Amino acid sequence: MTYIICEPCVGVKDTACVDVCPVDCIYGKQEDWEILYIHPEECIDCGLCVAACPVEAIYPLDIVPAKWKEWIAKNYEHFGLTPP
């Protein structure tokens, strides 16, 4: 399973989640993106990013709130992958 970064992260410049990720699977800290992305094939499901997120924007794939389900596809497609 992977985690998905959702809309509350848009425009947020805090990258604490990137700093705590033990496998460096969160991308966008060095890029000029509107949001950070978690690579679904690199994520080890540790959950450290969830606790570090200052805006509560990170959810396990299977419990992304309905209002932010579109971010699942955006995350997968960002890496050229087919969404589940």
C-alpha positions as a Markdown table, in Angstrom:
| # | Residue | x | y | z |
|---|---|---|---|---|
| 1 | Met | 0.0 | 0.0 | 0.0 |
| 2 | Thr | 1.1 | 3.6 | -0.5 |
| 3 | Tyr | 0.1 | 6.9 | 0.9 |
| 4 | Ile | -1.5 | 9.8 | -1.0 |
| 5 | Ile | -0.9 | 13.5 | -0.5 |
| 6 | Cys | -4.1 | 15.4 | -1.0 |
| 7 | Glu | -5.3 | 18.9 | -1.7 |
| 8 | Pro | -4.5 | 20.5 | 1.7 |
| 9 | Cys | -0.8 | 20.3 | 0.7 |
| 10 | Val | -1.3 | 22.5 | -2.4 |
| 11 | Gly | 0.8 | 25.6 | -1.9 |
| 12 | Val | 2.2 | 24.5 | 1.5 |
| 13 | Lys | 6.0 | 25.0 | 1.6 |
| 14 | Asp | 6.5 | 22.8 | 4.7 |
| 15 | Thr | 8.4 | 19.7 | 3.6 |
| 16 | Ala | 8.6 | 17.9 | 7.0 |
| 17 | Cys | 7.2 | 14.8 | 5.5 |
| 18 | Val | 10.1 | 14.6 | 3.0 |
| 19 | Asp | 12.6 | 14.9 | 5.8 |
| 20 | Val | 11.2 | 12.0 | 7.8 |
| 21 | Cys | 10.8 | 9.5 | 4.9 |
| 22 | Pro | 13.3 | 6.7 | 5.3 |
| 23 | Val | 13.3 | 5.7 | 1.7 |
| 24 | Asp | 13.1 | 9.2 | 0.0 |
| 25 | Cys | 9.9 | 8.4 | -1.9 |
| 26 | Ile | 8.3 | 11.8 | -1.5 |
| 27 | Tyr | 9.2 | 14.1 | -4.4 |
| 28 | Gly | 8.8 | 17.8 | -5.0 |
| 29 | Lys | 11.0 | 19.5 | -2.3 |
| 30 | Gln | 13.6 | 20.6 | -4.9 |
| 31 | Glu | 11.1 | 21.2 | -7.7 |
| 32 | Asp | 8.7 | 24.0 | -8.2 |
| 33 | Trp | 5.5 | 21.9 | -8.0 |
| 34 | Glu | 2.2 | 23.0 | -6.4 |
| 35 | Ile | 2.2 | 19.8 | -4.2 |
| 36 | Leu | 4.5 | 17.0 | -3.1 |
| 37 | Tyr | 4.0 | 13.4 | -4.5 |
| 38 | Ile | 4.7 | 10.0 | -3.0 |
| 39 | His | 6.0 | 7.4 | -5.4 |
| 40 | Pro | 3.6 | 4.5 | -4.9 |
| 41 | Glu | 6.1 | 1.8 | -5.9 |
| 42 | Glu | 8.8 | 3.2 | -3.6 |
| 43 | Cys | 6.7 | 3.8 | -0.5 |
| 44 | Ile | 7.2 | 1.2 | 2.3 |
| 45 | Asp | 4.0 | 2.0 | 4.2 |
| 46 | Cys | 5.8 | 3.2 | 7.3 |
| 47 | Gly | 3.4 | 6.1 | 8.0 |
| 48 | Leu | 6.1 | 8.5 | 9.3 |
| 49 | Cys | 5.0 | 11.1 | 6.8 |
| 50 | Val | 1.4 | 11.2 | 8.2 |
| 51 | Ala | 2.6 | 12.3 | 11.6 |
| 52 | Ala | 5.0 | 14.9 | 10.1 |
| 53 | Cys | 2.4 | 16.6 | 7.9 |
| 54 | Pro | 1.5 | 20.0 | 9.3 |
| 55 | Val | -1.8 | 20.2 | 7.3 |
| 56 | Glu | -3.1 | 16.6 | 7.6 |
| 57 | Ala | -2.9 | 16.1 | 3.8 |
| 58 | Ile | -1.5 | 12.5 | 3.8 |
| 59 | Tyr | -3.7 | 9.4 | 3.9 |
| 60 | Pro | -3.3 | 5.7 | 3.3 |
| 61 | Leu | -4.5 | 4.9 | -0.2 |
| 62 | Asp | -7.5 | 2.9 | 1.0 |
| 63 | Ile | -8.9 | 5.6 | 3.3 |
| 64 | Val | -8.4 | 8.8 | 1.2 |
| 65 | Pro | -11.5 | 10.9 | 2.0 |
| 66 | Ala | -14.1 | 10.9 | -0.8 |
| 67 | Lys | -13.7 | 14.6 | -1.4 |
| 68 | Trp | -10.0 | 14.0 | -2.3 |
| 69 | Lys | -10.2 | 10.7 | -4.2 |
| 70 | Glu | -9.1 | 12.5 | -7.4 |
| 71 | Trp | -5.7 | 12.9 | -5.9 |
| 72 | Ile | -5.1 | 9.2 | -6.1 |
| 73 | Ala | -5.1 | 9.3 | -9.9 |
| 74 | Lys | -3.1 | 12.6 | -9.9 |
| 75 | Asn | -0.4 | 11.0 | -7.7 |
| 76 | Tyr | -0.1 | 7.8 | -9.8 |
| 77 | Glu | -0.2 | 9.6 | -13.1 |
| 78 | His | 2.5 | 12.0 | -12.0 |
| 79 | Phe | 4.9 | 9.1 | -12.0 |
| 80 | Gly | 3.5 | 7.7 | -15.3 |
| 81 | Leu | 1.6 | 4.9 | -13.5 |
| 82 | Thr | -1.9 | 3.6 | -13.9 |
| 83 | Pro | -4.1 | 4.5 | -10.9 |
| 84 | Pro | -5.7 | 1.6 | -9.0 |
